[in-house]
């Protein structure tokens, strides 16, 4: 201590609380951007599917687009659940940091 000012690092519990808030903020941002992606998907998918529509489905564009939007959304949900299971299991086996790194790379 010099001139009444402490140069010691903050207590461990304060550093731990700060780290917890950072983890919460990172998790919230990831969740928010995932929700944003799912919100933007219908805006982009409908015109994209209409432009890829075969001539046979040109008479019923809403049925064609609705069918494929449903399939794509269902596959997204199955992938999210499967990814949660696989990377949760990997987190138990390899550790959370490595599992998170692999999920981000995937």
C-alpha positions as MATLAB code, in Angstrom:
seq = 'XXXXXXXXXXXXXXXXXXXXXXXXXXXXXXXXXXXXXXXXXXXXXXXXXXXXXXXXXXXXXXXXXXXXXXXXXXXXXXXXXXXXXXXXXXXXXXXXXXXXXXXXXX';
ca = [
       0.000    0.000    0.000;
       1.475    3.317   -1.056;
      -0.065    6.704   -0.291;
      -3.232    5.030    0.979;
      -3.972    3.374   -2.394;
      -4.080   -0.396   -2.503;
      -2.482   -2.094   -5.501;
      -3.816   -5.517   -4.535;
      -6.151   -7.247   -7.025;
      -9.863   -7.273   -6.158;
     -11.113  -10.104   -3.962;
     -11.792  -13.378   -5.747;
     -15.558  -13.202   -5.202;
     -15.751   -9.848   -7.026;
     -13.787  -11.214  -10.007;
     -16.057  -14.285  -10.012;
     -19.206  -12.160  -10.084;
     -17.821  -10.089  -12.966;
     -17.056  -13.282  -14.915;
     -20.567  -14.573  -14.254;
     -22.083  -11.385  -15.677;
     -19.879  -11.657  -18.767;
     -20.970  -15.266  -19.319;
     -24.615  -14.270  -18.894;
     -24.201  -11.429  -21.404;
     -22.487  -13.723  -23.938;
     -25.209  -16.376  -23.576;
     -27.935  -13.756  -23.964;
     -26.325  -12.309  -27.098;
     -26.005  -15.787  -28.630;
     -29.653  -16.523  -27.862;
     -30.718  -13.121  -29.205;
     -28.847  -13.536  -32.505;
     -30.263  -17.046  -32.911;
     -33.754  -15.601  -32.480;
     -32.933  -12.853  -34.953;
     -31.849  -15.456  -37.500;
     -35.093  -17.387  -37.050;
     -37.040  -14.126  -37.404;
     -35.299  -13.163  -40.635;
     -35.620  -16.656  -42.131;
     -39.275  -16.336  -43.284;
     -38.560  -12.972  -44.889;
     -35.756  -14.435  -47.003;
     -37.024  -17.982  -47.507;
     -40.380  -17.155  -49.095;
     -38.934  -15.188  -52.057;
     -36.076  -17.672  -52.401;
     -38.445  -20.643  -52.538;
     -40.716  -18.844  -55.000;
     -37.763  -18.192  -57.292;
     -36.756  -21.884  -57.135;
     -40.302  -23.141  -57.659;
     -40.609  -25.767  -60.396;
     -43.028  -25.202  -63.263;
     -45.272  -28.001  -61.974;
     -45.926  -26.107  -58.716;
     -46.463  -22.729  -60.401;
     -50.232  -23.186  -60.150;
     -50.153  -23.429  -56.323;
     -47.244  -21.316  -55.084;
     -48.554  -20.932  -51.535;
     -48.850  -24.702  -51.066;
     -45.340  -25.275  -52.424;
     -43.775  -22.544  -50.287;
     -45.731  -23.588  -47.179;
     -44.670  -27.216  -47.552;
     -40.977  -26.389  -47.883;
     -41.025  -23.700  -45.175;
     -42.474  -26.301  -42.807;
     -39.855  -28.870  -43.761;
     -36.958  -26.431  -43.403;
     -38.211  -25.181  -40.022;
     -38.681  -28.755  -38.780;
     -35.144  -29.663  -39.870;
     -33.807  -26.594  -38.072;
     -35.537  -27.659  -34.846;
     -34.341  -31.271  -35.178;
     -30.804  -29.999  -35.809;
     -30.947  -27.737  -32.758;
     -32.159  -30.583  -30.525;
     -29.641  -33.041  -31.988;
     -26.827  -30.515  -31.631;
     -27.793  -29.939  -28.009;
     -27.638  -33.657  -27.319;
     -24.387  -34.263  -29.185;
     -22.517  -31.243  -27.880;
     -23.895  -31.764  -24.359;
     -22.493  -35.288  -24.443;
     -19.202  -33.967  -25.831;
     -19.151  -31.387  -23.042;
     -19.307  -34.208  -20.511;
     -16.531  -36.125  -22.273;
     -14.139  -33.423  -23.525;
     -14.999  -30.464  -21.314;
     -17.227  -27.470  -21.862;
     -14.602  -25.268  -23.500;
     -13.651  -27.817  -26.160;
     -17.293  -28.738  -26.799;
     -18.222  -25.059  -27.213;
     -15.272  -24.566  -29.573;
     -16.390  -27.554  -31.664;
     -20.004  -26.357  -31.745;
     -18.917  -22.910  -32.944;
     -16.673  -24.434  -35.606;
     -19.524  -26.695  -36.705;
];
